[in-house]
Amino acid sequence: MAAVLHEMTIGEAVDRLSRALPRHRVEVLKGNIVVTPPPDGPHQETVGELVHLFRQVGGRDAGVKGLPGIGLWLGTGPDDRAEPDWAIVEADYKDAHVKQNYYAATVFRLVLEVTSSNWENDLITKVESYAGARIPVYVVADRKHDQVVLFSEPLGESYGGRTVYKRGETVPVPESVGVALELPVDMLLDGDGD
């Protein structure tokens, strides 16, 4: 009996993995499928605090929205896509729908990631991917190295600006994002701090 092989596209593989691994984040970065485990409690606390801070400073009144887990169509490869932990997007982001739950990179003003067990992706691959997609500001709450890194000024597959913030400091979100927001490093690394 002959075996019939079916070649799958990357998009089909992503769909299949997403169904097989609920709560896992399945992304395509630089043509490679990356699977991230479900976030832990402090990770989720950080995202919750970001939502609260954004509302507190009137982010929605500034014509932007702060959204956790929104799909970002990178446009850097035929299937490249990411699901950042939190992002600031244009208020009319729905007009930039690409496919499924993904939106064009052009409506993203800031992307923020909280590192998990596969922290290298956030500090290397996503820097290249987000810069390549021209995301203006990328913030990494680097729990592995106990610091927060703000990348700005995308240039090809890197950023011209890279600033590191330590515990006790506050990360000022660049004015170009469109909302006056200061992010406490301790909150970004630990969640609500309880």
C-alpha positions, -999 to +999 in steps of 0.1 A: +000+000+000+014+034-010+015+063+015+003+096+003+022+126+016+005+160+018+028+189+019+015+216+042+020+253+039+034+272+068+000+288+072-017+254+074+009+242+099+002+273+121-035+266+120-030+230+129-006+237+157-029+264+171-057+239+173-035+212+188-019+235+214-046+257+229-034+287+249+001+285+232+012+313+210+020+301+175+039+327+155+059+328+123+091+348+126+115+351+096+098+321+080+101+299+111+073+286+133+078+296+169+056+282+197+055+299+230+040+283+261+011+298+280+021+328+301+026+325+338+008+345+365+033+374+368+033+377+330-004+381+330-003+405+359+020+427+339-004+428+309-033+436+333-013+465+348-005+478+313-042+479+304-049+497+337-021+523+332-031+530+296-067+538+307-055+558+336-035+582+313-064+585+289-049+565+261-082+560+243-088+598+243-055+602+224-068+583+194-049+551+201-059+518+217-039+495+240-046+459+232-032+426+247-025+397+223-036+414+190-024+397+159+004+415+140+009+406+103+046+415+099+048+416+061+085+405+063+077+371+047+047+355+031+034+340+064+053+361+090+030+370+119+033+377+157+010+381+187+027+406+210+018+405+246+005+441+244+005+468+218-006+504+212-024+507+178-042+533+159-078+537+169-089+527+134-068+495+133-097+474+122-094+491+087-060+474+084-073+438+088-051+415+067-065+380+074-077+359+103-070+378+135-040+398+121-036+435+113-011+453+092+021+465+109+014+501+097-012+506+125+011+495+154+028+524+172+044+503+201+048+466+207+056+452+242+068+416+250+073+401+285+099+373+282+090+337+288+111+305+288+120+312+252+133+347+259+159+346+231+130+351+206+120+384+222+156+397+224+169+386+190+144+373+165+116+397+174+139+427+174+148+418+138+112+410+128+096+441+144+123+464+130+118+448+096+081+455+099+089+491+108+073+490+143+084+524+157+088+513+193+095+479+208+097+473+245+110+441+261+104+433+298+134+410+300+127+389+331+158+367+323+182+396+327+161+417+352+159+447+329+136+464+304+149+473+269+133+500+247+141+498+210+132+527+187+141+541+152+138+509+131+165+506+105+163+475+083+163+445+107+176+464+137+168+495+157+190+527+158+179+534+194+184+509+223+180+520+259+182+497+290+163+504+322+169+488+356+147+483+386+136+514+403+135+533+370+106+542+347+105+537+310+092+569+292+072+559+262+084+581+232+060+610+224+057+596+188+035+568+202+009+594+209+002+589+246+020+602+276+028+569+294+055+560+318+061+523+326+076+513+359+104+487+354+094+468+385+058+465+373+069+453+339+092+426+354+070+415+383+034+423+375+015+441+402+043+435+428+023+416+454 
